[in-house]
């Protein structure tokens, strides 16, 4: 998956229920892959505004 030019890596968390996503120095978690990705989109948007 990608957000703009950045690659999003989504993976299963071993010691928790759910998935995590990493992109552009952001880490998000969600119960599903789609939820983790959606939260990452919001996080990237927030960090882009602050720059």
HELIX and SHEET records of a PDB file:
HELIX    1   1 UNK A   33  UNK A   50  1                                  18    
SHEET    1   A 2 UNK A   2  UNK A   3  0                                        
SHEET    2   A 2 UNK A   6  UNK A   7 -1                                        
SHEET    1   B 3 UNK A   9  UNK A  12  0                                        
SHEET    2   B 3 UNK A  19  UNK A  23 -1                                        
SHEET    3   B 3 UNK A  26  UNK A  30 -1                                        
END                                                                             
